[in-house]
């Protein structure tokens, strides 16, 4: 896998996480602590798994009420899980097929 392609995949995940980080700023209490709560489920590409785990840990530090359930199983699993509504975020380290786009998948490059 080329470095350019790896960077593009990483950038896609970042853009998915960025709105969550911005939401934290808007969702803080007067004491500076976040009032966000819940679980974000993520599935997909092995190549992106270590980075997503790290981002989840850092996000959780700033937002203790938010947990991450992250699993790897390959880009195909991430896409299938996302399209089925089984996860909030599907990590995909490949191009999205036209059939997947027709089902509602879209790429957010990171």
Biopython code that builds the backbone (N, CA, C, O; Angstrom):
import numpy as np
from Bio.PDB.StructureBuilder import StructureBuilder

atoms = [
    (1, "UNK", "N", (0.846, -1.164, 0.000)),
    (1, "UNK", "CA", (0.000, 0.000, 0.000)),
    (1, "UNK", "C", (0.895, 1.231, 0.000)),
    (1, "UNK", "O", (1.853, 1.297, 0.771)),
    (2, "UNK", "N", (0.600, 2.203, -0.849)),
    (2, "UNK", "CA", (1.439, 3.384, -0.939)),
    (2, "UNK", "C", (1.226, 4.301, 0.259)),
    (2, "UNK", "O", (0.179, 4.276, 0.906)),
    (3, "UNK", "N", (2.244, 5.110, 0.536)),
    (3, "UNK", "CA", (2.144, 6.060, 1.644)),
    (3, "UNK", "C", (1.040, 7.066, 1.377)),
    (3, "UNK", "O", (0.345, 7.491, 2.300)),
    (4, "UNK", "N", (0.871, 7.456, 0.097)),
    (4, "UNK", "CA", (-0.182, 8.411, -0.252)),
    (4, "UNK", "C", (-1.556, 7.823, 0.083)),
    (4, "UNK", "O", (-2.415, 8.514, 0.630)),
    (5, "UNK", "N", (-1.756, 6.551, -0.245)),
    (5, "UNK", "CA", (-3.038, 5.907, 0.019)),
    (5, "UNK", "C", (-3.264, 5.745, 1.520)),
    (5, "UNK", "O", (-4.380, 5.937, 2.002)),
    (6, "UNK", "N", (-2.205, 5.390, 2.267)),
    (6, "UNK", "CA", (-2.327, 5.261, 3.719)),
    (6, "UNK", "C", (-2.694, 6.602, 4.327)),
    (6, "UNK", "O", (-3.541, 6.666, 5.218)),
    (7, "UNK", "N", (-2.068, 7.675, 3.858)),
    (7, "UNK", "CA", (-2.376, 9.003, 4.372)),
    (7, "UNK", "C", (-3.831, 9.350, 4.083)),
    (7, "UNK", "O", (-4.523, 9.908, 4.936)),
    (8, "UNK", "N", (-4.292, 9.021, 2.884)),
    (8, "UNK", "CA", (-5.672, 9.316, 2.517)),
    (8, "UNK", "C", (-6.660, 8.598, 3.411)),
    (8, "UNK", "O", (-7.676, 9.176, 3.800)),
    (9, "UNK", "N", (-6.380, 7.347, 3.745)),
    (9, "UNK", "CA", (-7.259, 6.583, 4.626)),
    (9, "UNK", "C", (-7.256, 7.170, 6.027)),
    (9, "UNK", "O", (-8.303, 7.293, 6.661)),
    (10, "UNK", "N", (-6.081, 7.530, 6.502)),
    (10, "UNK", "CA", (-5.977, 8.127, 7.834)),
    (10, "UNK", "C", (-6.722, 9.448, 7.873)),
    (10, "UNK", "O", (-7.377, 9.761, 8.867)),
    (11, "UNK", "N", (-6.630, 10.212, 6.823)),
    (11, "UNK", "CA", (-7.326, 11.491, 6.760)),
    (11, "UNK", "C", (-8.836, 11.295, 6.783)),
    (11, "UNK", "O", (-9.556, 12.111, 7.358)),
    (12, "UNK", "N", (-9.328, 10.209, 6.157)),
    (12, "UNK", "CA", (-10.760, 9.920, 6.154)),
    (12, "UNK", "C", (-11.260, 9.692, 7.567)),
    (12, "UNK", "O", (-12.320, 10.195, 7.940)),
    (13, "UNK", "N", (-10.518, 8.946, 8.349)),
    (13, "UNK", "CA", (-10.920, 8.680, 9.726)),
    (13, "UNK", "C", (-10.888, 9.963, 10.539)),
    (13, "UNK", "O", (-11.772, 10.196, 11.364)),
    (14, "UNK", "N", (-9.880, 10.796, 10.318)),
    (14, "UNK", "CA", (-9.770, 12.056, 11.045)),
    (14, "UNK", "C", (-10.991, 12.931, 10.802)),
    (14, "UNK", "O", (-11.509, 13.547, 11.734)),
    (15, "UNK", "N", (-11.450, 12.990, 9.565)),
    (15, "UNK", "CA", (-12.611, 13.814, 9.265)),
    (15, "UNK", "C", (-13.882, 13.272, 9.901)),
    (15, "UNK", "O", (-14.815, 14.028, 10.174)),
    (16, "UNK", "N", (-13.922, 11.987, 10.134)),
    (16, "UNK", "CA", (-15.067, 11.409, 10.832)),
    (16, "UNK", "C", (-15.020, 11.786, 12.308)),
    (16, "UNK", "O", (-16.050, 12.097, 12.907)),
    (17, "UNK", "N", (-13.830, 11.758, 12.891)),
    (17, "UNK", "CA", (-13.665, 12.059, 14.306)),
    (17, "UNK", "C", (-13.737, 13.556, 14.587)),
    (17, "UNK", "O", (-14.208, 13.957, 15.652)),
    (18, "UNK", "N", (-13.279, 14.390, 13.653)),
    (18, "UNK", "CA", (-13.217, 15.837, 13.870)),
    (18, "UNK", "C", (-14.557, 16.436, 14.311)),
    (18, "UNK", "O", (-14.573, 17.225, 15.256)),
    (19, "UNK", "N", (-15.681, 16.098, 13.669)),
    (19, "UNK", "CA", (-16.953, 16.659, 14.139)),
    (19, "UNK", "C", (-17.278, 16.251, 15.580)),
    (19, "UNK", "O", (-17.899, 17.014, 16.321)),
    (20, "UNK", "N", (-16.859, 15.055, 15.968)),
    (20, "UNK", "CA", (-17.084, 14.625, 17.347)),
    (20, "UNK", "C", (-16.286, 15.497, 18.309)),
    (20, "UNK", "O", (-16.773, 15.864, 19.378)),
    (21, "UNK", "N", (-15.045, 15.828, 17.915)),
    (21, "UNK", "CA", (-14.214, 16.675, 18.754)),
    (21, "UNK", "C", (-14.787, 18.080, 18.867)),
    (21, "UNK", "O", (-14.778, 18.667, 19.949)),
    (22, "UNK", "N", (-15.282, 18.623, 17.764)),
    (22, "UNK", "CA", (-15.905, 19.944, 17.785)),
    (22, "UNK", "C", (-17.159, 19.903, 18.649)),
    (22, "UNK", "O", (-17.439, 20.849, 19.385)),
    (23, "UNK", "N", (-17.906, 18.823, 18.562)),
    (23, "UNK", "CA", (-19.106, 18.663, 19.381)),
    (23, "UNK", "C", (-18.799, 18.675, 20.856)),
    (23, "UNK", "O", (-19.625, 19.105, 21.661)),
    (24, "UNK", "N", (-17.622, 18.209, 21.222)),
    (24, "UNK", "CA", (-17.222, 18.210, 22.629)),
    (24, "UNK", "C", (-17.112, 19.622, 23.161)),
    (24, "UNK", "O", (-17.522, 19.907, 24.286)),
    (25, "UNK", "N", (-16.562, 20.495, 22.356)),
    (25, "UNK", "CA", (-16.415, 21.878, 22.798)),
    (25, "UNK", "C", (-17.788, 22.486, 23.055)),
    (25, "UNK", "O", (-17.970, 23.242, 24.009)),
    (26, "UNK", "N", (-18.748, 22.156, 22.203)),
    (26, "UNK", "CA", (-20.094, 22.694, 22.371)),
    (26, "UNK", "C", (-20.836, 22.001, 23.495)),
    (26, "UNK", "O", (-21.804, 22.551, 24.020)),
    (27, "UNK", "N", (-20.407, 20.805, 23.878)),
    (27, "UNK", "CA", (-21.126, 20.020, 24.868)),
    (27, "UNK", "C", (-20.446, 19.977, 26.215)),
    (27, "UNK", "O", (-20.513, 18.958, 26.902)),
    (28, "UNK", "N", (-19.794, 21.050, 26.613)),
    (28, "UNK", "CA", (-19.116, 21.054, 27.894)),
    (28, "UNK", "C", (-19.950, 21.769, 28.944)),
    (28, "UNK", "O", (-20.738, 22.663, 28.635)),
    (29, "UNK", "N", (-19.762, 21.361, 30.172)),
    (29, "UNK", "CA", (-20.432, 22.027, 31.282)),
    (29, "UNK", "C", (-19.597, 23.225, 31.687)),
    (29, "UNK", "O", (-18.497, 23.415, 31.168)),
    (30, "UNK", "N", (-20.090, 24.018, 32.585)),
    (30, "UNK", "CA", (-19.369, 25.196, 33.039)),
    (30, "UNK", "C", (-18.023, 24.863, 33.641)),
    (30, "UNK", "O", (-17.131, 25.712, 33.640)),
    (31, "UNK", "N", (-17.844, 23.671, 34.151)),
    (31, "UNK", "CA", (-16.582, 23.279, 34.771)),
    (31, "UNK", "C", (-15.541, 22.865, 33.744)),
    (31, "UNK", "O", (-14.410, 22.547, 34.112)),
    (32, "UNK", "N", (-15.899, 22.861, 32.453)),
    (32, "UNK", "CA", (-14.970, 22.461, 31.413)),
    (32, "UNK", "C", (-15.031, 20.977, 31.115)),
    (32, "UNK", "O", (-14.340, 20.512, 30.208)),
    (33, "UNK", "N", (-15.830, 20.219, 31.843)),
    (33, "UNK", "CA", (-15.979, 18.797, 31.587)),
    (33, "UNK", "C", (-17.062, 18.571, 30.539)),
    (33, "UNK", "O", (-18.051, 19.302, 30.490)),
    (34, "UNK", "N", (-16.872, 17.569, 29.715)),
    (34, "UNK", "CA", (-17.823, 17.243, 28.672)),
    (34, "UNK", "C", (-19.036, 16.538, 29.270)),
    (34, "UNK", "O", (-18.908, 15.749, 30.207)),
    (35, "UNK", "N", (-20.207, 16.830, 28.723)),
    (35, "UNK", "CA", (-21.407, 16.124, 29.157)),
    (35, "UNK", "C", (-21.832, 15.069, 28.130)),
    (35, "UNK", "O", (-22.940, 14.537, 28.202)),
    (36, "UNK", "N", (-20.942, 14.770, 27.173)),
    (36, "UNK", "CA", (-21.241, 13.743, 26.184)),
    (36, "UNK", "C", (-21.240, 12.377, 26.839)),
    (36, "UNK", "O", (-20.432, 12.099, 27.725)),
    (37, "UNK", "N", (-22.162, 11.521, 26.390)),
    (37, "UNK", "CA", (-22.247, 10.163, 26.909)),
    (37, "UNK", "C", (-22.646, 9.222, 25.789)),
    (37, "UNK", "O", (-23.310, 9.625, 24.834)),
    (38, "UNK", "N", (-22.242, 7.977, 25.908)),
    (38, "UNK", "CA", (-22.650, 6.972, 24.940)),
    (38, "UNK", "C", (-21.478, 6.144, 24.471)),
    (38, "UNK", "O", (-20.363, 6.246, 24.983)),
    (39, "UNK", "N", (-21.766, 5.314, 23.476)),
    (39, "UNK", "CA", (-20.759, 4.435, 22.904)),
    (39, "UNK", "C", (-20.714, 4.648, 21.403)),
    (39, "UNK", "O", (-21.749, 4.689, 20.738)),
    (40, "UNK", "N", (-19.505, 4.784, 20.873)),
    (40, "UNK", "CA", (-19.284, 4.895, 19.434)),
    (40, "UNK", "C", (-18.718, 3.559, 18.978)),
    (40, "UNK", "O", (-17.678, 3.115, 19.466)),
    (41, "UNK", "N", (-19.410, 2.925, 18.040)),
    (41, "UNK", "CA", (-18.964, 1.621, 17.549)),
    (41, "UNK", "C", (-18.244, 1.788, 16.219)),
    (41, "UNK", "O", (-18.685, 2.527, 15.339)),
    (42, "UNK", "N", (-17.117, 1.078, 16.095)),
    (42, "UNK", "CA", (-16.260, 1.189, 14.920)),
    (42, "UNK", "C", (-15.807, -0.210, 14.524)),
    (42, "UNK", "O", (-15.499, -1.038, 15.382)),
    (43, "UNK", "N", (-15.768, -0.469, 13.221)),
    (43, "UNK", "CA", (-15.333, -1.769, 12.713)),
    (43, "UNK", "C", (-14.604, -1.551, 11.404)),
    (43, "UNK", "O", (-14.908, -0.607, 10.675)),
    (44, "UNK", "N", (-13.641, -2.415, 11.094)),
    (44, "UNK", "CA", (-13.050, -2.351, 9.768)),
    (44, "UNK", "C", (-11.587, -2.668, 9.653)),
    (44, "UNK", "O", (-11.064, -3.563, 10.317)),
    (45, "UNK", "N", (-10.936, -1.913, 8.792)),
    (45, "UNK", "CA", (-9.593, -2.193, 8.297)),
    (45, "UNK", "C", (-8.557, -2.344, 9.406)),
    (45, "UNK", "O", (-8.460, -1.521, 10.316)),
    (46, "UNK", "N", (-7.787, -3.426, 9.298)),
    (46, "UNK", "CA", (-6.698, -3.681, 10.245)),
    (46, "UNK", "C", (-5.686, -2.553, 10.211)),
    (46, "UNK", "O", (-5.135, -2.193, 11.251)),
    (47, "UNK", "N", (-5.428, -1.990, 9.048)),
    (47, "UNK", "CA", (-4.421, -0.930, 8.908)),
    (47, "UNK", "C", (-4.794, 0.316, 9.706)),
    (47, "UNK", "O", (-3.915, 1.054, 10.150)),
    (48, "UNK", "N", (-6.075, 0.550, 9.887)),
    (48, "UNK", "CA", (-6.536, 1.756, 10.588)),
    (48, "UNK", "C", (-6.827, 1.508, 12.062)),
    (48, "UNK", "O", (-7.000, 2.455, 12.829)),
    (49, "UNK", "N", (-6.880, 0.264, 12.456)),
    (49, "UNK", "CA", (-7.250, -0.107, 13.826)),
    (49, "UNK", "C", (-6.368, 0.545, 14.897)),
    (49, "UNK", "O", (-6.909, 1.142, 15.828)),
    (50, "UNK", "N", (-5.029, 0.458, 14.805)),
    (50, "UNK", "CA", (-4.207, 1.046, 15.877)),
    (50, "UNK", "C", (-4.431, 2.556, 16.041)),
    (50, "UNK", "O", (-4.453, 3.078, 17.156)),
    (51, "UNK", "N", (-4.593, 3.231, 14.922)),
    (51, "UNK", "CA", (-4.823, 4.669, 14.971)),
    (51, "UNK", "C", (-6.185, 4.978, 15.608)),
    (51, "UNK", "O", (-6.292, 5.892, 16.425)),
    (52, "UNK", "N", (-7.205, 4.233, 15.243)),
    (52, "UNK", "CA", (-8.539, 4.470, 15.800)),
    (52, "UNK", "C", (-8.563, 4.177, 17.289)),
    (52, "UNK", "O", (-9.224, 4.891, 18.043)),
    (53, "UNK", "N", (-7.854, 3.137, 17.733)),
    (53, "UNK", "CA", (-7.773, 2.835, 19.167)),
    (53, "UNK", "C", (-7.161, 4.018, 19.898)),
    (53, "UNK", "O", (-7.662, 4.437, 20.941)),
    (54, "UNK", "N", (-6.086, 4.553, 19.355)),
    (54, "UNK", "CA", (-5.418, 5.702, 19.992)),
    (54, "UNK", "C", (-6.346, 6.910, 20.039)),
    (54, "UNK", "O", (-6.444, 7.573, 21.072)),
    (55, "UNK", "N", (-7.030, 7.205, 18.931)),
    (55, "UNK", "CA", (-7.961, 8.330, 18.906)),
    (55, "UNK", "C", (-9.092, 8.117, 19.910)),
    (55, "UNK", "O", (-9.512, 9.055, 20.587)),
    (56, "UNK", "N", (-9.576, 6.893, 20.002)),
    (56, "UNK", "CA", (-10.627, 6.591, 20.976)),
    (56, "UNK", "C", (-10.167, 6.824, 22.399)),
    (56, "UNK", "O", (-10.912, 7.365, 23.216)),
    (57, "UNK", "N", (-8.936, 6.414, 22.703)),
    (57, "UNK", "CA", (-8.377, 6.628, 24.051)),
    (57, "UNK", "C", (-8.265, 8.116, 24.367)),
    (57, "UNK", "O", (-8.627, 8.554, 25.459)),
    (58, "UNK", "N", (-7.768, 8.881, 23.417)),
    (58, "UNK", "CA", (-7.606, 10.327, 23.629)),
    (58, "UNK", "C", (-8.962, 11.024, 23.749)),
    (58, "UNK", "O", (-9.135, 11.912, 24.584)),
    (59, "UNK", "N", (-9.909, 10.624, 22.924)),
    (59, "UNK", "CA", (-11.251, 11.212, 22.990)),
    (59, "UNK", "C", (-11.887, 10.898, 24.340)),
    (59, "UNK", "O", (-12.528, 11.756, 24.948)),
    (60, "UNK", "N", (-11.706, 9.657, 24.806)),
    (60, "UNK", "CA", (-12.275, 9.242, 26.092)),
    (60, "UNK", "C", (-11.670, 10.035, 27.254)),
    (60, "UNK", "O", (-12.371, 10.357, 28.213)),
    (61, "UNK", "N", (-10.382, 10.350, 27.174)),
    (61, "UNK", "CA", (-9.756, 11.157, 28.232)),
    (61, "UNK", "C", (-10.455, 12.504, 28.372)),
    (61, "UNK", "O", (-10.690, 12.972, 29.486)),
    (62, "UNK", "N", (-10.781, 13.117, 27.260)),
    (62, "UNK", "CA", (-11.446, 14.417, 27.275)),
    (62, "UNK", "C", (-12.946, 14.303, 27.525)),
    (62, "UNK", "O", (-13.586, 15.270, 27.938)),
    (63, "UNK", "N", (-13.499, 13.133, 27.277)),
    (63, "UNK", "CA", (-14.942, 12.900, 27.383)),
    (63, "UNK", "C", (-15.186, 11.564, 28.055)),
    (63, "UNK", "O", (-15.520, 10.591, 27.377)),
    (64, "UNK", "N", (-15.027, 11.487, 29.378)),
    (64, "UNK", "CA", (-15.113, 10.201, 30.081)),
    (64, "UNK", "C", (-16.446, 9.476, 29.920)),
    (64, "UNK", "O", (-16.522, 8.271, 30.158)),
    (65, "UNK", "N", (-17.479, 10.179, 29.527)),
    (65, "UNK", "CA", (-18.780, 9.547, 29.347)),
    (65, "UNK", "C", (-18.930, 8.848, 28.006)),
    (65, "UNK", "O", (-19.953, 8.216, 27.746)),
    (66, "UNK", "N", (-17.918, 8.958, 27.154)),
    (66, "UNK", "CA", (-17.973, 8.352, 25.829)),
    (66, "UNK", "C", (-17.026, 7.162, 25.777)),
    (66, "UNK", "O", (-15.832, 7.287, 26.050)),
    (67, "UNK", "N", (-17.574, 6.016, 25.426)),
    (67, "UNK", "CA", (-16.789, 4.789, 25.276)),
    (67, "UNK", "C", (-16.692, 4.459, 23.792)),
    (67, "UNK", "O", (-17.543, 4.860, 22.998)),
    (68, "UNK", "N", (-15.652, 3.727, 23.430)),
    (68, "UNK", "CA", (-15.481, 3.256, 22.068)),
    (68, "UNK", "C", (-15.471, 1.743, 22.068)),
    (68, "UNK", "O", (-14.836, 1.119, 22.919)),
    (69, "UNK", "N", (-16.168, 1.155, 21.122)),
    (69, "UNK", "CA", (-16.146, -0.281, 20.876)),
    (69, "UNK", "C", (-15.557, -0.444, 19.482)),
    (69, "UNK", "O", (-16.259, -0.292, 18.482)),
    (70, "UNK", "N", (-14.258, -0.756, 19.418)),
    (70, "UNK", "CA", (-13.523, -0.783, 18.154)),
    (70, "UNK", "C", (-13.086, -2.208, 17.856)),
    (70, "UNK", "O", (-12.476, -2.870, 18.696)),
    (71, "UNK", "N", (-13.402, -2.674, 16.654)),
    (71, "UNK", "CA", (-12.961, -4.009, 16.250)),
    (71, "UNK", "C", (-12.402, -3.950, 14.832)),
    (71, "UNK", "O", (-12.841, -3.150, 14.005)),
    (72, "UNK", "N", (-11.439, -4.800, 14.575)),
    (72, "UNK", "CA", (-10.866, -4.916, 13.237)),
    (72, "UNK", "C", (-11.306, -6.250, 12.649)),
    (72, "UNK", "O", (-11.584, -7.206, 13.372)),
    (73, "UNK", "N", (-11.360, -6.292, 11.362)),
    (73, "UNK", "CA", (-11.747, -7.525, 10.698)),
    (73, "UNK", "C", (-11.579, -7.380, 9.205)),
    (73, "UNK", "O", (-11.932, -8.276, 8.439)),
    (74, "UNK", "N", (-11.039, -6.249, 8.795)),
    (74, "UNK", "CA", (-10.815, -5.985, 7.385)),
    (74, "UNK", "C", (-11.766, -4.926, 6.854)),
    (74, "UNK", "O", (-12.834, -4.676, 7.412)),
    (75, "UNK", "N", (-11.340, -4.310, 5.754)),
    (75, "UNK", "CA", (-12.132, -3.238, 5.143)),
    (75, "UNK", "C", (-13.518, -3.727, 4.720)),
    (75, "UNK", "O", (-14.502, -2.998, 4.847)),
    (76, "UNK", "N", (-13.591, -4.947, 4.224)),
    (76, "UNK", "CA", (-14.888, -5.489, 3.805)),
    (76, "UNK", "C", (-15.855, -5.608, 4.962)),
    (76, "UNK", "O", (-17.044, -5.329, 4.809)),
    (77, "UNK", "N", (-15.357, -6.022, 6.127)),
    (77, "UNK", "CA", (-16.204, -6.120, 7.311)),
    (77, "UNK", "C", (-16.654, -4.739, 7.763)),
    (77, "UNK", "O", (-17.812, -4.547, 8.136)),
    (78, "UNK", "N", (-15.736, -3.778, 7.730)),
    (78, "UNK", "CA", (-16.099, -2.416, 8.109)),
    (78, "UNK", "C", (-17.201, -1.859, 7.230)),
    (78, "UNK", "O", (-18.140, -1.230, 7.718)),
    (79, "UNK", "N", (-17.085, -2.091, 5.932)),
    (79, "UNK", "CA", (-18.099, -1.608, 4.995)),
    (79, "UNK", "C", (-19.424, -2.325, 5.229)),
    (79, "UNK", "O", (-20.473, -1.685, 5.296)),
    (80, "UNK", "N", (-19.381, -3.646, 5.352)),
    (80, "UNK", "CA", (-20.608, -4.420, 5.562)),
    (80, "UNK", "C", (-21.300, -4.011, 6.860)),
    (80, "UNK", "O", (-22.520, -3.850, 6.893)),
    (81, "UNK", "N", (-20.517, -3.843, 7.932)),
    (81, "UNK", "CA", (-21.091, -3.453, 9.217)),
    (81, "UNK", "C", (-21.710, -2.060, 9.148)),
    (81, "UNK", "O", (-22.789, -1.835, 9.695)),
    (82, "UNK", "N", (-21.033, -1.122, 8.478)),
    (82, "UNK", "CA", (-21.557, 0.241, 8.360)),
    (82, "UNK", "C", (-22.841, 0.255, 7.539)),
    (82, "UNK", "O", (-23.817, 0.899, 7.925)),
    (83, "UNK", "N", (-22.849, -0.450, 6.409)),
    (83, "UNK", "CA", (-24.047, -0.483, 5.564)),
    (83, "UNK", "C", (-25.221, -1.169, 6.254)),
    (83, "UNK", "O", (-26.377, -0.834, 6.000)),
    (84, "UNK", "N", (-24.926, -2.124, 7.122)),
    (84, "UNK", "CA", (-25.988, -2.830, 7.850)),
    (84, "UNK", "C", (-26.462, -2.047, 9.071)),
    (84, "UNK", "O", (-27.444, -2.427, 9.709)),
    (85, "UNK", "N", (-25.765, -0.950, 9.402)),
    (85, "UNK", "CA", (-26.132, -0.172, 10.586)),
    (85, "UNK", "C", (-25.651, -0.804, 11.878)),
    (85, "UNK", "O", (-26.100, -0.431, 12.961)),
    (86, "UNK", "N", (-24.736, -1.761, 11.768)),
    (86, "UNK", "CA", (-24.223, -2.448, 12.956)),
    (86, "UNK", "C", (-23.182, -1.616, 13.697)),
    (86, "UNK", "O", (-22.943, -1.848, 14.882)),
    (87, "UNK", "N", (-22.555, -0.643, 13.019)),
    (87, "UNK", "CA", (-21.557, 0.228, 13.633)),
    (87, "UNK", "C", (-21.817, 1.673, 13.211)),
    (87, "UNK", "O", (-22.502, 1.942, 12.224)),
    (88, "UNK", "N", (-21.250, 2.590, 13.989)),
    (88, "UNK", "CA", (-21.364, 4.011, 13.663)),
    (88, "UNK", "C", (-20.369, 4.419, 12.583)),
    (88, "UNK", "O", (-20.673, 5.254, 11.731)),
    (89, "UNK", "N", (-19.164, 3.818, 12.625)),
    (89, "UNK", "CA", (-18.099, 4.168, 11.689)),
    (89, "UNK", "C", (-17.503, 2.893, 11.125)),
    (89, "UNK", "O", (-17.150, 1.983, 11.874)),
    (90, "UNK", "N", (-17.391, 2.827, 9.808)),
    (90, "UNK", "CA", (-16.714, 1.719, 9.145)),
    (90, "UNK", "C", (-15.364, 2.193, 8.639)),
    (90, "UNK", "O", (-15.294, 3.136, 7.851)),
    (91, "UNK", "N", (-14.299, 1.554, 9.079)),
    (91, "UNK", "CA", (-12.949, 1.910, 8.620)),
    (91, "UNK", "C", (-12.665, 1.140, 7.342)),
    (91, "UNK", "O", (-12.676, -0.091, 7.335)),
    (92, "UNK", "N", (-12.412, 1.863, 6.267)),
    (92, "UNK", "CA", (-12.194, 1.246, 4.970)),
    (92, "UNK", "C", (-10.899, 1.790, 4.381)),
    (92, "UNK", "O", (-10.734, 3.003, 4.251)),
    (93, "UNK", "N", (-9.991, 0.904, 4.027)),
    (93, "UNK", "CA", (-8.693, 1.307, 3.486)),
    (93, "UNK", "C", (-8.598, 0.993, 1.998)),
    (93, "UNK", "O", (-7.547, 0.592, 1.498)),
    (94, "UNK", "N", (-9.690, 1.179, 1.316)),
    (94, "UNK", "CA", (-9.746, 0.928, -0.127)),
    (94, "UNK", "C", (-10.791, 1.862, -0.725)),
    (94, "UNK", "O", (-11.516, 2.543, 0.001)),
    (95, "UNK", "N", (-10.861, 1.887, -2.046)),
    (95, "UNK", "CA", (-11.892, 2.680, -2.706)),
    (95, "UNK", "C", (-13.268, 2.079, -2.430)),
    (95, "UNK", "O", (-13.408, 0.874, -2.223)),
    (96, "UNK", "N", (-14.255, 2.927, -2.433)),
    (96, "UNK", "CA", (-15.634, 2.474, -2.242)),
    (96, "UNK", "C", (-16.214, 2.132, -3.607)),
    (96, "UNK", "O", (-16.126, 2.921, -4.548)),
    (97, "UNK", "N", (-16.803, 0.958, -3.703)),
    (97, "UNK", "CA", (-17.377, 0.484, -4.960)),
    (97, "UNK", "C", (-18.671, 1.237, -5.267)),
    (97, "UNK", "O", (-19.368, 1.671, -4.349)),
    (98, "UNK", "N", (-18.993, 1.393, -6.543)),
    (98, "UNK", "CA", (-20.235, 2.066, -6.917)),
    (98, "UNK", "C", (-21.473, 1.423, -6.269)),
    (98, "UNK", "O", (-22.416, 2.121, -5.897)),
    (99, "UNK", "N", (-21.463, 0.087, -6.137)),
    (99, "UNK", "CA", (-22.606, -0.592, -5.501)),
    (99, "UNK", "C", (-22.745, -0.166, -4.036)),
    (99, "UNK", "O", (-23.854, -0.033, -3.519)),
    (100, "UNK", "N", (-21.604, 0.045, -3.380)),
    (100, "UNK", "CA", (-21.623, 0.469, -1.973)),
    (100, "UNK", "C", (-22.112, 1.910, -1.857)),
    (100, "UNK", "O", (-22.852, 2.249, -0.933)),
    (101, "UNK", "N", (-21.693, 2.756, -2.800)),
    (101, "UNK", "CA", (-22.175, 4.137, -2.819)),
    (101, "UNK", "C", (-23.689, 4.170, -3.035)),
    (101, "UNK", "O", (-24.390, 4.982, -2.431)),
    (102, "UNK", "N", (-24.183, 3.288, -3.893)),
    (102, "UNK", "CA", (-25.616, 3.223, -4.169)),
    (102, "UNK", "C", (-26.408, 2.847, -2.914)),
    (102, "UNK", "O", (-27.583, 3.189, -2.787)),
    (103, "UNK", "N", (-25.748, 2.137, -1.987)),
    (103, "UNK", "CA", (-26.395, 1.741, -0.733)),
    (103, "UNK", "C", (-26.234, 2.800, 0.364)),
    (103, "UNK", "O", (-26.725, 2.625, 1.480)),
    (104, "UNK", "N", (-25.538, 3.906, 0.036)),
    (104, "UNK", "CA", (-25.408, 4.984, 1.001)),
    (104, "UNK", "C", (-24.022, 5.209, 1.565)),
    (104, "UNK", "O", (-23.833, 6.121, 2.370)),
    (105, "UNK", "N", (-23.049, 4.409, 1.170)),
    (105, "UNK", "CA", (-21.683, 4.599, 1.666)),
    (105, "UNK", "C", (-21.077, 5.835, 1.030)),
    (105, "UNK", "O", (-21.354, 6.154, -0.126)),
    (106, "UNK", "N", (-20.257, 6.518, 1.787)),
    (106, "UNK", "CA", (-19.512, 7.646, 1.247)),
    (106, "UNK", "C", (-18.162, 7.724, 1.929)),
    (106, "UNK", "O", (-18.002, 7.325, 3.082)),
    (107, "UNK", "N", (-17.205, 8.240, 1.199)),
    (107, "UNK", "CA", (-15.827, 8.318, 1.684)),
    (107, "UNK", "C", (-15.577, 9.682, 2.312)),
    (107, "UNK", "O", (-15.955, 10.724, 1.777)),
    (108, "UNK", "N", (-14.944, 9.633, 3.433)),
    (108, "UNK", "CA", (-14.444, 10.854, 4.067)),
    (108, "UNK", "C", (-12.951, 10.647, 4.194)),
    (108, "UNK", "O", (-12.503, 9.865, 5.033)),
    (109, "UNK", "N", (-12.176, 11.331, 3.377)),
    (109, "UNK", "CA", (-10.734, 11.134, 3.335)),
    (109, "UNK", "C", (-10.075, 11.757, 4.561)),
    (109, "UNK", "O", (-10.437, 12.853, 4.987)),
    (110, "UNK", "N", (-9.101, 11.038, 5.121)),
    (110, "UNK", "CA", (-8.296, 11.597, 6.210)),
    (110, "UNK", "C", (-6.845, 11.590, 5.811)),
    (110, "UNK", "O", (-5.990, 12.019, 6.585)),
]
sb = StructureBuilder()
sb.init_structure("model")
sb.init_model(0)
sb.init_chain("A")
sb.init_seg("    ")
for serial, (resi, resn, name, xyz) in enumerate(atoms, 1):
    if name == "N":
        sb.init_residue(resn, " ", resi, " ")
    sb.init_atom(name, np.array(xyz, "f"), 0.0, 1.0, " ", f" {name:<3s}", serial, name[0])
structure = sb.get_structure()
